Amino acid sequence: MPITTEKLAQATNLIAAANVDAWLTFDRETADGGDPVLPLILEGGLTWQSALIVTNKGKKIAIVGNYDAEPIEASGDWDEVIPYVQGIHQALLGTLERVIPQDVKAPRIAVNFSLQDAKADGLKHGMFLQLTQYLKNTRFAGSLVSAEEITLTLRSCKTAGEINLVREAIKTTDRLFDQVSRFARLGRSEMEIYDFVQKTIDDQGLGYGWDRAGNPIVNTGPHSMIGHGRPSSEITIEPGHILHLDLGIIQNGYSSDIQRCWYFPLPGQSEIPPDVAKALAAVFGAITTASKLIRPGVLGWEVDQVARQYIVEAGYPEYQHALGHQVGRLAHDGGAILGPRWERYGQTPLMPLQKNQLFTLELGVMVPDRGYLGLEEIVAITDTGFTWLSERQLDIPVMI
């Protein structure tokens, strides 16, 4: 079953539960991206002003420019496809009059704006003003409400097909890490490894889970630019360094996001030294301990707090980011996070976790004179807990 078919079926239930009469996605000229929700419910793009309507009774109607109509109809996802030539105004009003009963005194039409999340904020301001103008002096004036409750859940709670696609993306990422293991050696620069990974991604026809310029993140040694920095052509792998990669690819429309580490020993070393072993135990332990709290209904900040407390008690500084974010169409897929109650995160750490959400669990520490040691895994929330989608890194390979 196509992902769009699965997601439209899921949307029908969400709309019925959201106390709205219809969900309306209103967009145009989507070649440069368009509303983030579109790939979930529509194969292909849109050119002219377009209205994709799903009612609380499950009726799915697409009002689109005449040249976009035929492929949308051929998808089989939409009960009715209404093409127009000169303008969408009358077709839109006529459809709303037809699908929202006359006895509904205060219609509620959910549209895609959000104060909390960029992935739920796809309705451009100009399009919002245009839609408001179309509805002026009709019974639908003042009827527009946020579809955040619908779009966040639709994007967050993955179908079986979506989870399988993320699993496959993770497997491909693991193979890329294997290739890095064979390529990385003493004297290689961060930039050489970055270029090698990007060439491999490009050769395989894969995409990037976040901006290409910062993917992968490559760090080796104590002087590397940690976080979202660029790799250096001057910093090379030296004996005693930790090599760290943060990598996310897109395959068949779905993303991975994994971090892995390697250790390059000093002369005479055949295993990781005590300071690296201590850091690995702290990072691994923080992720493990926090994961035991994951289940539907738990708040994201509660999971983050457990990991944050663990890493501090292990003797390392508090990490300056969230423990985890959702993964799906992109590496950062929006919605609830496993993060602290900081202003910058808004309400997202206060959202209850839900079944079939996919989260990263990620953190790291600096090891003096060695570099950054960070791990990142992906989990799927189940009825009563979670399951690991990635195969956890249990130890750090010694690159002899």
N, C-alpha and C positions, 0 to 999 in steps of 0.2 A: 504494500500500500504506500503511495507517495506520502512524503512528510506533510505536504500541504493538506492532503485529505485527512490525515490524523489530527492535524492542528485545528482545522476548521470544525471537526467533530468535537474536539476539546473545547473550542471557543463557545460552542452552542450551550454547553453546560455552565460555563463561566458567566455568560450573559444572563442566563435565567436566574443565577444566584446573585447577580449584582444589582437587582432592582432597577433595571433600565429597560426601555422598550426596544432599543436597538443599539448596536455598536456600529459606528461609521468611521471608516478609514478614508480620509480625503487627501489626495495627493496629485502630483503632476510631474512630468519631466524627471523620471526616476533614474535616468542613465548615470547620474552622479551619486547615486545611493538611495535617495528617497527615504520614506518612513522606515525605521528599523524593523517594524513588524511585518513589512511586506513579504520578505522571503519565507516567512512562516505560513502565509496564507495564499500566496500567489506565485506561480511559476512564470518567470519573465518580468518585463517592466511595463511601465505606463508612460504615455506621452502627454495627452491632453488632461485637463482636469478629470479626475476619476473618483467615483464614490463606490466603495466596497461596503455593503451593508449586510449585517447578520442580525436577524431579529431574535427576540427572546423566545420565539416559537421554533427557531432553527431554520428559518428561511434565509437563503444565501443569494444575494442579488448584487451583480456588478454592473454599474453604469459607467461606460467608458467610451472613448472616441471610437468611431466606426472602424478604424484600421487596427485597433487593439482587440476588438471584440472576438474575432474568429479563434485565435489561439486560446483565449480564456474560455470560450465555450467548449473547445476541444479537450480542455483539461478534465472536464466532467465534474469539477469541484463546485460549480455554481449552479443553483437551481434555475436562475434566470440571468441572462446577459442582455442588457439594454444598450444598444449603440446609439450614439448621437453624432450629428455633423456640426451644426452651428453653435450650439451651446448646451451646457448640462443643466442649467437652471430649472427649466420646466420639467425635465425628466426626473430630476432629483425630488422636487416638490411633489410631483404626482406619485412617485413611488412611496415617499414617506406617508402621504395621505392614504395610500392603499394598504400599507402594511402596519400602520399604527392606528388602531381602532378609534373611531370618532368619539367614543365615550371616555377615552383617556383625557382627562381634563388638564393634566399637567405633564405632558410628555417629557421623558428623559432620554436624551440621545447621547451616548458615551462617545467621546472623540479623544484622540491621542495627544493629550497634554499632561504634563506631570511636573511637580515641583521637586520630586525626590530622585528621579532616575532618567538619565538621558535616553535609555532604550525605550522608555515609555512616553517620550516627549517628541514624537515624530511629526506632529502637525505644525507646519511652519506658521509663523505669525501672520504673514500675508494671506495664507490659505484660511486661517481662522477668521480673519476679518472678512474675506470673501464669503465664506460659509455663513457668517453672521448676517451679512447683507442679503444673501439669498433667502434666509429665514425671516427676515424683517417683515412685519405686518402679516404674519401667518400664525397659526396656532402653535408653531414650533419656535417662535421667538423666545429667547431665554431658556431654551430646553437643553443647551449643551452642558454636559458635565464631564468630568475627567474619566477616561477609560483606564486609568492607572491600575485599578483592581483587576481588570480583565487582562490587560497587556502584560503586566508584570508576572502574573500567574501563568499566562499562556507561554511566555518566554522561559520562565523559570522551571516549571514542572514538565520535564521531558517525557515524550512518548517512548515506547519501547524501541521504535525505529531510531529515534534521536540518540538514545543511550548507546545503541549498537554502533552508530556512526562515530560517537566520541571514543568508544573502545577501540575502533579501528584506527582513528587518528593517533591514539596513545601508542598503539603497537608500531605504527610507522615512526613515531618520535623515538621510541626505544631503539629502533634500527638505526636511526640517525645518530643516537648517542653511541651505539656500537661502532659506527664509522668514525666518530670523533675519537674514540678510544684508540683506534688504529692509526689515526692521523697525528694526534697530539704527541709531541716529544720535546725534549729539552731544546731550547733555542727558538721554538716556534713563538711568534708574537700573537697577541690577542687578535690583531687584525687578520692575520693569516688564518686563524681558526674561524673567525667570523666569516671571512670570504669563502672558506671551504664549506661551511654549513650552508651559506646562502646559495652557492653554486649547486650543491646537492639538492636543496629544496627546489631550485629552479629547474634543474635537469629532470626531476621527477614530476614536474607540473603541479607542485603543491602551492598553497598560499601561506600567508603569514597571519598568526593569531593576533598580532598587534602590529603597529607601524613597522614596516620593513627596516627603516633606518636603525631601529633599536632592537632588532630581533635577528640573531640571538644576543642576549647579554652575555659577555665573556669577561671573566675576571681571573687573573693569576697574580699571586703575590700580594704583599701588603700595600703597594702603591697604586693599585687599580682603582678606577672610578666605580664605586659601588652604587647600586640602584639602577636607574635608567640611563646610565652614562654610555658613552660610545667607547668601543674597544680602541686600544692604542697600538700603533705600529712600533712603538718604542719599548713597550713592556713585553718581555718575553718570559717563557716558562724557565725557571731556574730550579736547581736542587733545593728542596725544602718547601716548595710552593704547593699550595692547593690550587687546582684549576676548577673553576665553577662555571657552569653554563645554565642559563634560563632560556628555554626554547618552547615556542608554541607554533604549531603548523595548522593549516586548514586543509582538510581533505574531504571531498564530497560535501562541502558546505558546513562542516563542523570542526571544532578546534580542539587542540590539546594545550597544555601548559604545565611543563615539568621542569624541575631543577635537579641537576646531578653534579657530583664532585669527584675528582681524582686527586691522588697525592703523588708527587714526584720526590723520591727520597734523596736525602743527603748520602754521600758516600758511606758505605757500610750499613745503611739501613735496609731492612727487608720487610718492615711492617710500619704501619703508621705510628708516629711517636705519641707519647702520653698526652701532650697538649691537644693534638688533633683528635685522639680517641676521646678525650674528655668533652671536647666541643661536639663531636658527633653524638655522643651519648646524651648530651643536653638537648640538642636540636631534635634528635629522634624521639627522645623521651617526652619533650613538650608536645610534639605532634601526636604521639601515641596517647598521652594522658588526655589531651583535649578531645581526641576523636571518640573517647569513651562516653562523652556527653552527648554526642550527635544523635538526634532522633526527632521526629516530627513534634512540633510544639515548643521546642527549646528556642530561646532567643539567641541571635547570633553573638551578642556581646558576652553572653555567659560562656560560650565555647572559647572565645578569644581570651577571656579573663583567666581561664585555667592555664592556657599555654603561656600567657604573659607572666603569671605568677611563677610557673615552673622554671622558666628561663632565668628569671631574676634570682630565684632561690638557688639555682645552679651556679650563680656567680657571674652572670653576663648581663650587659645592659638591656633594658627593655627595648624591644624592636619598635620602630617608628612607622608602622603600617598595620593594616588589618591582617589577621591570621589567614583569612581566606575569602575568595570571591567566587561567584558562579561562573561556570564554563558552559559554552554551547555553541552558538553561531560564531562567537568570538571568544578569545581567551577571557576577556572581561565582559561577561554577558549581562551585567546589570542585576537589579533586584536586591534582595537581602544579602548582607555580607556577614562574615564572622569577624567582627571588628569592634573596637572600643567605642564608647559613647562620646566621641569627639565631634565638635561642631562640623567639621568638614564632611562627615559621613551622614549628617542629617538623621533621618528616621531609619535608615537601612539596617543598623545593628539591632533595632528594636523589633524587627519583623520576625514572626515565628517561622522556624524551618518547616518545610513541607516535603512530603514524599515525592521522590523522583527529581528533586533538585540535585545538581552536581556542583560540588564545591572543591576548590583547592584547599590544601592545608600546607602553609609555607612559612618558613622563617629561617633565619640564619644568624650567625655570630662571626665577628672578626677574631681570627687567631693571630696573635702578634707574630710578626715576621713570616707568617705562612700565607695569610690572605683570608678571603671570605669563604665560610663553609655554610652553604644553604641547601636545604632540601625542599622539594615541593611534590606533593602527591594529589590525586584526585579521588574523591569519594562520591558515591551515589546514596542518597537517603532512601531508606526502605520503610516498610510499615512500622517497624519497631526500633530501628537503628540505622545502620549504614553498611555499605560494602565497599571495599577498595576497588577502584577501576584500574589504577596503575599498580604495577608490581613494585613494592617499596624498595628503596635502596637501603639495605641493611648494613652495609659497610662501605668503605671507600677503597677502591682499587689502588694498589701500589704499582706505579708505572715504572717497573724495572726494565 
